[in-house]
Amino acid sequence: MNFELNQEQQQLADSVKRMIEKDYDFETRKKVVASAQGHSPAAWATFAELGLLGLPLSEESGGFGGGAVDLIAIMEAIGTGLVLEPYLSTVGLAGRLIDRHGSPAMKAAVLPAVVDGRCKLALAHYEPGGRFSNTAVALPAWREGNGHVIQGGKVAVIDAPLADKLLVSARTSGKAGDAGGISLFLVDAKAPGVSMKTYRTQDSLRGAEVGFDKVALSADSLVGTEGQGLALLEEALDFAGALLCAEAVGAMKYACDTTLEYLKTRKQFGQNIGAFQALQHRMVDMCISTEQARSITYLACAKVGPDTPAAERSRTVAAARVKVADACRHVGQEAIQLHGGMGMTLEMKVSHTFKRLTMISQAFGDADYHLERFTAAA
């Protein structure tokens, strides 16, 4: 497989890297974290100007029709800079799902606003006690007139406080655990009956527990076919999972680079600590883990395209998530340990990188969950 970026991909990657280095450095990020909004409207507008918000969306929706491979460099840059913007939620997950399965009216109303930065999205899928199971959807949706009404709650909805619209999974038939009967609805985040208990996650993103109190939805709110939303969800989460791997690679690359620089400059016993062979071996192991994660990330991103059978896609992404989760733990812990006590301080970016790597390894399922998926797909 060719790991080299083509000319257009490299130019876009360089533009994003320059933007993050110039306008989204660590000091700027700390101000964004402390702000009431929790993200940078200026950075989001720049994303729109660079065309990043339309990259994986179809040309009919105002995008560029890119795939996961086209997004690898973007996600790596986001991981390196610890960018807080809801890019994955809006573009790589909910926006792409609407682009592929929404009605023409829904796509016309939502996606142009996504592309130019006026609309942000979030996926509200997980429920209390459901762990990472995609079939553990109990929130009921029943017909009323030409539309539906939903009642219940969702937990761990990342980027919900920033979102203008929520993509909500609900059960229109059957019971929790059934593969059939799951439907997807697009809900206005400020609709009557929608409430949020917001919080800041360990890695400084914004999340919420979202409540739906008899929220009335029009017939145009349904995404895809009623009762057949599970396959759409699984495909979208695999695509997003592959992109998360790419973000993790970017964060691990930063952890390796900053740790190597520290070993070259920190002196102990009259010499740089990087001269000690034991630390050199640990540094090499970190780089090997990062490169292994990069390789399987490229494979996963290549396998989440529309031409890959669902079983092969699921198995490949599950394998990538397991390998990348192990690499996140290894690289993150080693970066902290090789920095010594300084690595734990909030003033050091490497401590925040470790937090982000830890949260990435848990998003959309931890290593144990994806290991079970991998063996089930064998």
C-alpha positions as CSV (number, residue, x, y, z in Angstrom):
1,M,0.0,0.0,0.0
2,N,1.3,3.5,-0.9
3,F,1.6,5.6,2.3
4,E,2.7,8.7,0.4
5,L,0.2,11.6,0.1
6,N,-0.6,12.9,-3.4
7,Q,0.1,16.5,-4.2
8,E,-3.3,17.8,-3.3
9,Q,-3.4,15.8,-0.1
10,Q,0.0,17.1,0.9
11,Q,-0.9,20.7,0.1
12,L,-4.0,20.5,2.2
13,A,-2.2,18.8,5.1
14,D,0.5,21.5,5.0
15,S,-2.2,24.2,5.1
16,V,-3.9,22.7,8.1
17,K,-0.5,22.2,9.9
18,R,0.5,25.8,9.3
19,M,-2.9,27.0,10.5
20,I,-2.7,25.0,13.7
21,E,0.9,26.0,14.5
22,K,0.1,29.7,13.9
23,D,-3.4,30.1,15.3
24,Y,-4.0,27.1,17.6
25,D,-0.8,26.7,19.6
26,F,-1.0,25.3,23.2
27,E,-1.4,28.7,24.8
28,T,-4.3,29.5,22.5
29,R,-5.8,26.1,23.2
30,K,-5.8,26.8,27.0
31,K,-7.8,29.9,26.4
32,V,-10.3,28.0,24.2
33,V,-10.7,25.4,27.0
34,A,-11.4,28.1,29.6
35,S,-13.9,29.9,27.3
36,A,-17.7,29.5,27.7
37,Q,-18.0,28.2,24.2
38,G,-15.5,25.4,24.5
39,H,-14.3,25.8,21.0
40,S,-12.9,28.5,18.7
41,P,-15.4,30.1,16.2
42,A,-12.4,31.6,14.4
43,A,-10.7,28.3,14.0
44,W,-14.0,26.7,12.8
45,A,-14.4,29.5,10.2
46,T,-10.9,28.8,9.0
47,F,-11.7,25.1,8.7
48,A,-14.6,26.2,6.4
49,E,-12.4,28.5,4.4
50,L,-9.9,25.7,3.8
51,G,-12.7,23.4,2.6
52,L,-12.2,20.9,5.5
53,L,-15.9,20.8,6.4
54,G,-16.9,19.5,3.0
55,L,-14.0,17.2,2.4
56,P,-15.8,13.8,2.9
57,L,-19.2,15.0,1.7
58,S,-20.5,14.4,-1.8
59,E,-20.2,17.0,-4.5
60,E,-24.0,17.3,-4.7
61,S,-24.0,18.5,-1.1
62,G,-21.3,21.0,-1.7
63,G,-18.4,18.8,-0.7
64,F,-15.5,17.2,-2.4
65,G,-16.4,13.5,-2.2
66,G,-13.3,12.5,-0.3
67,G,-12.8,9.2,1.6
68,A,-11.2,8.3,4.9
69,V,-7.7,8.2,3.3
70,D,-8.1,11.8,2.2
71,L,-8.8,12.8,5.8
72,I,-5.8,11.0,7.4
73,A,-3.5,14.0,7.3
74,I,-6.2,16.3,8.6
75,M,-7.0,14.1,11.5
76,E,-3.2,13.7,12.3
77,A,-2.9,17.5,12.4
78,I,-5.9,17.7,14.7
79,G,-4.3,15.1,17.0
80,T,-1.0,16.9,17.0
81,G,-2.6,20.2,17.9
82,L,-5.2,18.7,20.3
83,V,-7.8,20.6,18.4
84,L,-11.1,21.0,20.3
85,E,-13.3,21.7,17.3
86,P,-16.2,19.2,16.7
87,Y,-14.8,18.1,13.4
88,L,-15.2,14.4,13.8
89,S,-18.7,14.7,15.2
90,T,-19.9,17.1,12.6
91,V,-18.2,16.0,9.4
92,G,-16.8,12.5,9.8
93,L,-19.8,11.1,11.6
94,A,-23.2,12.8,11.6
95,G,-22.7,15.0,8.5
96,R,-21.4,12.1,6.4
97,L,-24.3,9.8,7.6
98,I,-26.8,12.5,6.6
99,D,-25.1,12.9,3.2
100,R,-25.3,9.2,2.5
101,H,-28.8,8.4,3.9
102,G,-30.7,11.7,4.5
103,S,-33.7,12.7,2.3
104,P,-33.0,15.3,-0.4
105,A,-34.8,17.9,1.6
106,M,-32.7,17.2,4.7
107,K,-29.5,17.3,2.8
108,A,-30.4,20.6,1.1
109,A,-31.3,22.1,4.5
110,V,-28.4,20.9,6.5
111,L,-25.3,20.1,4.5
112,P,-24.6,23.4,2.9
113,A,-24.7,25.0,6.3
114,V,-22.2,22.3,7.5
115,V,-19.9,23.0,4.7
116,D,-19.7,26.8,5.3
117,G,-19.5,26.4,9.1
118,R,-23.0,27.6,10.1
119,C,-24.2,24.2,11.4
120,K,-22.5,21.8,13.8
121,L,-23.7,18.3,14.5
122,A,-23.4,15.6,17.2
123,L,-24.4,11.9,17.5
124,A,-26.6,11.1,20.5
125,H,-26.5,7.3,20.6
126,Y,-25.3,5.7,23.8
127,E,-27.7,5.2,26.8
128,P,-27.2,4.4,30.5
129,G,-26.1,0.8,31.0
130,G,-25.6,0.1,27.3
131,R,-21.9,0.2,27.5
132,F,-20.7,0.2,23.9
133,S,-23.4,-2.0,22.4
134,N,-24.9,-0.4,19.3
135,T,-28.1,-2.4,19.8
136,A,-28.7,-1.3,23.4
137,V,-31.1,1.4,22.2
138,A,-34.2,1.7,24.4
139,L,-35.2,5.3,23.9
140,P,-38.7,5.0,22.4
141,A,-40.0,6.8,19.3
142,W,-43.7,6.4,18.5
143,R,-45.8,7.7,15.6
144,E,-47.9,10.7,16.1
145,G,-49.6,12.3,13.1
146,N,-47.2,12.3,10.2
147,G,-44.1,12.3,12.4
148,H,-42.7,10.8,15.6
149,V,-42.3,11.6,19.3
150,I,-39.3,10.6,21.3
151,Q,-39.0,10.3,25.1
152,G,-35.9,9.4,27.2
153,G,-32.3,10.3,27.4
154,K,-28.8,9.8,26.0
155,V,-25.4,9.9,27.8
156,A,-21.9,10.7,26.8
157,V,-22.9,12.8,23.9
158,I,-19.6,14.4,22.9
159,D,-19.8,17.9,21.4
160,A,-23.6,18.1,22.2
161,P,-23.2,21.6,23.8
162,L,-21.7,22.9,20.6
163,A,-24.2,21.3,18.2
164,D,-27.0,22.9,16.4
165,K,-28.6,19.6,15.5
166,L,-28.4,16.1,17.1
167,L,-28.5,12.8,15.2
168,V,-30.5,10.6,17.6
169,S,-30.9,6.8,17.6
170,A,-34.3,5.7,18.9
171,R,-36.3,2.5,18.9
172,T,-39.4,2.4,16.8
173,S,-40.0,-1.3,17.4
174,G,-38.7,-4.3,19.4
175,K,-36.7,-4.0,22.6
176,A,-33.2,-3.1,23.6
177,G,-30.7,-5.5,22.2
178,D,-32.7,-6.3,19.1
179,A,-30.9,-5.6,15.8
180,G,-34.0,-4.4,14.1
181,G,-36.3,-1.6,15.1
182,I,-33.6,1.1,15.5
183,S,-34.3,4.4,13.6
184,L,-32.3,7.6,13.2
185,F,-33.7,11.1,13.6
186,L,-32.3,14.5,13.1
187,V,-33.3,16.7,16.1
188,D,-32.9,20.4,16.6
189,A,-30.7,20.9,19.7
190,K,-32.9,23.8,20.8
191,A,-36.3,22.1,20.1
192,P,-38.9,22.2,22.8
193,G,-38.4,19.3,25.2
194,V,-34.6,18.9,24.6
195,S,-32.5,19.5,27.7
196,M,-28.8,19.1,28.4
197,K,-26.6,18.6,31.4
198,T,-23.3,19.7,30.1
199,Y,-19.8,19.0,31.3
200,R,-16.1,19.1,30.3
201,T,-14.5,15.7,29.6
202,Q,-11.0,14.7,30.8
203,D,-9.5,15.7,27.5
204,S,-11.2,19.1,27.7
205,L,-13.9,18.4,25.1
206,R,-17.5,19.4,25.9
207,G,-20.1,16.6,26.4
208,A,-23.6,16.3,27.8
209,E,-26.3,14.1,29.0
210,V,-29.2,14.9,26.7
211,G,-32.9,14.5,27.7
212,F,-35.9,14.3,25.3
213,D,-39.2,15.1,26.9
214,K,-41.9,14.2,24.4
215,V,-40.0,15.9,21.6
216,A,-42.2,16.1,18.4
217,L,-40.4,15.3,15.2
218,S,-41.7,15.9,11.7
219,A,-41.7,13.3,9.0
220,D,-38.7,14.9,7.4
221,S,-36.6,14.1,10.5
222,L,-36.2,10.5,9.7
223,V,-32.7,9.5,8.3
224,G,-32.8,6.4,6.2
225,T,-35.5,3.7,6.5
226,E,-37.5,3.4,9.7
227,G,-36.3,0.5,11.8
228,Q,-33.2,-0.2,9.7
229,G,-30.8,2.3,11.3
230,L,-28.4,-0.2,12.9
231,A,-26.4,-0.9,9.7
232,L,-26.2,2.8,9.0
233,L,-24.9,3.4,12.5
234,E,-22.3,0.7,12.3
235,E,-20.9,1.9,9.0
236,A,-20.7,5.5,10.3
237,L,-19.1,4.5,13.5
238,D,-16.5,2.3,11.7
239,F,-15.7,5.3,9.4
240,A,-15.4,7.6,12.5
241,G,-13.3,4.9,14.3
242,A,-10.8,4.8,11.5
243,L,-10.5,8.6,11.6
244,L,-10.0,8.5,15.4
245,C,-7.0,6.1,14.8
246,A,-5.5,8.8,12.5
247,E,-6.0,11.5,15.2
248,A,-4.3,9.2,17.7
249,V,-1.3,8.7,15.4
250,G,-1.0,12.5,15.2
251,A,-1.1,12.8,19.0
252,M,1.4,9.9,19.4
253,K,3.8,11.5,16.9
254,Y,3.7,14.7,19.0
255,A,4.4,12.7,22.1
256,C,7.4,11.0,20.5
257,D,8.8,14.2,19.1
258,T,8.5,16.2,22.4
259,T,9.8,13.3,24.5
260,L,12.9,13.0,22.2
261,E,13.5,16.7,22.4
262,Y,13.3,16.4,26.2
263,L,15.8,13.6,26.3
264,K,18.2,15.6,24.2
265,T,18.1,18.6,26.5
266,R,17.4,17.4,30.1
267,K,20.7,16.8,32.0
268,Q,21.3,14.4,34.8
269,F,24.6,13.2,36.3
270,G,26.4,15.7,34.1
271,Q,25.1,14.6,30.7
272,N,21.9,14.6,28.6
273,I,19.6,11.8,29.8
274,G,19.2,10.7,26.1
275,A,22.7,9.3,26.3
276,F,21.5,6.5,28.6
277,Q,20.9,3.4,26.6
278,A,17.9,2.2,28.6
279,L,16.1,5.4,27.8
280,Q,17.1,5.2,24.1
281,H,15.5,1.7,23.9
282,R,12.3,3.0,25.5
283,M,12.2,5.9,23.0
284,V,12.7,3.6,20.1
285,D,9.8,1.4,21.3
286,M,7.6,4.4,21.4
287,C,8.4,5.3,17.8
288,I,7.8,1.7,16.7
289,S,4.4,1.6,18.4
290,T,3.5,4.9,16.6
291,E,4.6,3.6,13.2
292,Q,2.7,0.3,13.7
293,A,-0.4,2.3,14.6
294,R,0.1,4.4,11.5
295,S,0.3,1.4,9.3
296,I,-2.9,-0.3,10.5
297,T,-4.6,3.1,10.5
298,Y,-4.0,3.4,6.7
299,L,-5.4,-0.1,6.3
300,A,-8.5,0.7,8.3
301,C,-9.1,4.0,6.4
302,A,-8.7,2.1,3.1
303,K,-11.3,-0.4,4.2
304,V,-14.1,1.9,5.2
305,G,-15.1,2.8,1.7
306,P,-18.4,1.8,0.1
307,D,-16.9,-1.1,-1.9
308,T,-15.8,-3.0,1.2
309,P,-18.1,-5.8,2.5
310,A,-19.5,-5.0,6.0
311,A,-17.8,-8.0,7.6
312,E,-14.4,-7.1,6.2
313,R,-14.8,-3.5,7.2
314,S,-15.9,-4.3,10.7
315,R,-13.0,-6.8,11.3
316,T,-10.4,-4.4,9.9
317,V,-11.5,-1.4,11.9
318,A,-11.8,-3.5,15.1
319,A,-8.2,-4.8,14.6
320,A,-7.1,-1.2,14.1
321,R,-8.9,0.1,17.2
322,V,-7.3,-2.7,19.3
323,K,-3.8,-2.0,18.0
324,V,-4.1,1.8,18.3
325,A,-5.6,1.6,21.8
326,D,-2.6,-0.5,22.9
327,A,-0.3,2.0,21.2
328,C,-2.1,5.0,22.9
329,R,-1.5,3.4,26.3
330,H,2.1,2.6,25.6
331,V,3.2,5.8,24.0
332,G,1.2,8.0,26.4
333,Q,2.5,6.3,29.5
334,E,6.1,6.3,28.3
335,A,6.0,10.0,27.3
336,I,4.8,10.9,30.9
337,Q,7.4,8.6,32.6
338,L,10.3,9.8,30.4
339,H,9.4,13.4,31.2
340,G,9.4,12.6,34.9
341,G,7.2,14.6,37.3
342,M,7.0,17.5,34.8
343,G,5.0,15.3,32.5
344,M,2.1,15.3,34.9
345,T,1.8,19.1,35.1
346,L,-1.0,20.9,33.4
347,E,1.5,23.4,32.0
348,M,3.0,20.7,29.8
349,K,1.2,19.8,26.6
350,V,2.3,16.2,26.8
351,S,0.0,15.7,29.8
352,H,-3.0,16.8,27.8
353,T,-1.8,14.6,24.9
354,F,-1.8,11.6,27.3
355,K,-5.4,12.5,28.4
356,R,-6.5,12.7,24.8
357,L,-4.9,9.4,23.9
358,T,-6.6,7.8,26.8
359,M,-10.0,9.1,25.8
360,I,-9.5,8.1,22.1
361,S,-8.8,4.5,23.2
362,Q,-12.3,4.5,24.9
363,A,-14.3,6.3,22.2
364,F,-16.9,4.2,20.4
365,G,-15.7,1.1,22.3
366,D,-12.5,0.2,24.3
367,A,-9.9,-2.4,23.3
368,D,-11.9,-5.3,24.9
369,Y,-15.0,-4.4,23.0
370,H,-13.2,-4.2,19.7
371,L,-11.4,-7.4,20.4
372,E,-14.7,-9.1,20.8
373,R,-15.8,-7.6,17.5
374,F,-12.7,-8.8,15.8
375,T,-13.1,-12.4,17.0
376,A,-16.9,-12.4,16.2
377,A,-16.1,-11.4,12.6
378,A,-13.5,-14.1,12.1
